Amino acid sequence: MHPRSGAHALPPTRWRERSSDLHKKINDGEFCSARVRRWRSDLSTIGNELSGPFAHRQVYDRLGSIIAANPKLAQPNLFLSELFEWHVMTNVVLAGRDAQRLSDVVLNSLVRAS
């Protein structure tokens, strides 16, 4: 208790404790409306799809630096050809989706991919 105000310190609320069931239910969206659940799902999808290209770029750049440092590896071959095609196609598909102005771009993209 603060000596002047008479205020008492309150313990943290249950929903803030990471180990509590209430915290887990809130994070899982159990109390959300259908719209908020859809937004959470869309944001999760977008987050995953943004981190994927970043990881791909890191792999592509690292392999490129390894190949550039070793002339024996810098020969035309199927692996390099496929790696380049994979990298280009991933970026073309993502750029195409980003250029769309539809409200359900993420959903349409996922439907086409499956």
BELDADA-V442726 format. One record per residue. N is the residue number from 1. SS is DSSP state (~ for helix, > for strand, _ for the rest). PHI is phi in radians with two decimals (NA if undefined). OMEGA is omega as a letter, one per 40 degrees, with the letter a starting at -180 (NA if undefined). Layout:
BEGIN
{{N;SS;PHI;OMEGA} {N;SS;PHI;OMEGA}}
END
This chain:
BEGIN
{{1;_;NA;i} {2;_;-1.26;a} {3;_;-1.11;a} {4;_;-1.65;a} {5;_;-1.60;a} {6;_;1.38;a} {7;_;-1.34;i} {8;_;-1.93;i} {9;_;-1.31;i} {10;_;-1.70;i} {11;_;-1.20;i} {12;_;-1.03;i} {13;_;-1.19;a} {14;~;-1.04;a} {15;~;-1.22;i} {16;~;-1.49;i} {17;_;-1.34;a} {18;_;-1.02;a} {19;_;-1.48;a} {20;_;-1.36;i} {21;~;-1.11;i} {22;~;-1.09;i} {23;~;-1.05;a} {24;~;-1.12;i} {25;~;-1.13;i} {26;~;-1.14;i} {27;~;-1.13;i} {28;_;-1.38;i} {29;_;1.41;a} {30;_;-1.10;a} {31;_;-1.78;a} {32;_;-1.44;i} {33;_;-1.34;i} {34;~;-1.05;a} {35;~;-1.13;a} {36;~;-1.16;i} {37;~;-1.05;i} {38;~;-1.12;i} {39;~;-1.07;i} {40;~;-1.07;i} {41;~;-1.13;i} {42;~;-1.09;i} {43;~;-1.13;i} {44;~;-1.12;i} {45;~;-1.07;a} {46;~;-1.10;i} {47;~;-1.04;i} {48;~;-1.13;a} {49;~;-1.30;i} {50;~;-1.43;i} {51;~;-1.31;i} {52;~;-1.03;i} {53;~;-1.05;i} {54;~;-1.11;i} {55;~;-1.11;i} {56;~;-1.03;a} {57;~;-1.12;i} {58;~;-1.09;i} {59;~;-1.10;a} {60;~;-1.04;a} {61;~;-1.13;a} {62;~;-1.16;i} {63;~;-1.09;i} {64;~;-1.07;a} {65;~;-1.23;i} {66;~;-1.14;a} {67;~;-1.15;a} {68;~;-1.12;a} {69;~;-1.40;a} {70;_;-2.25;a} {71;_;-1.00;i} {72;_;-1.12;i} {73;_;-1.46;a} {74;_;-1.44;i} {75;_;-1.79;i} {76;_;-1.00;i} {77;_;-2.73;a} {78;~;-1.10;a} {79;~;-1.05;a} {80;~;-1.11;i} {81;~;-1.07;a} {82;~;-1.18;i} {83;~;-1.07;i} {84;~;-1.09;i} {85;~;-1.08;i} {86;~;-1.02;a} {87;~;-1.11;a} {88;~;-1.13;a} {89;~;-1.11;i} {90;~;-1.04;a} {91;~;-1.24;i} {92;~;-1.15;i} {93;~;-1.09;i} {94;~;-1.14;i} {95;~;-1.12;i} {96;~;-1.09;i} {97;~;-1.18;i} {98;~;-1.13;a} {99;~;-1.35;a} {100;_;-1.25;a} {101;_;-1.90;a} {102;_;-1.33;a} {103;_;-1.35;a} {104;_;-1.98;a} {105;~;-1.04;a} {106;~;-1.10;i} {107;~;-1.08;i} {108;~;-1.07;i} {109;~;-1.10;a} {110;~;-1.20;i} {111;~;-1.12;i} {112;~;-1.15;a} {113;~;-1.30;a} {114;_;-1.59;NA}}
END
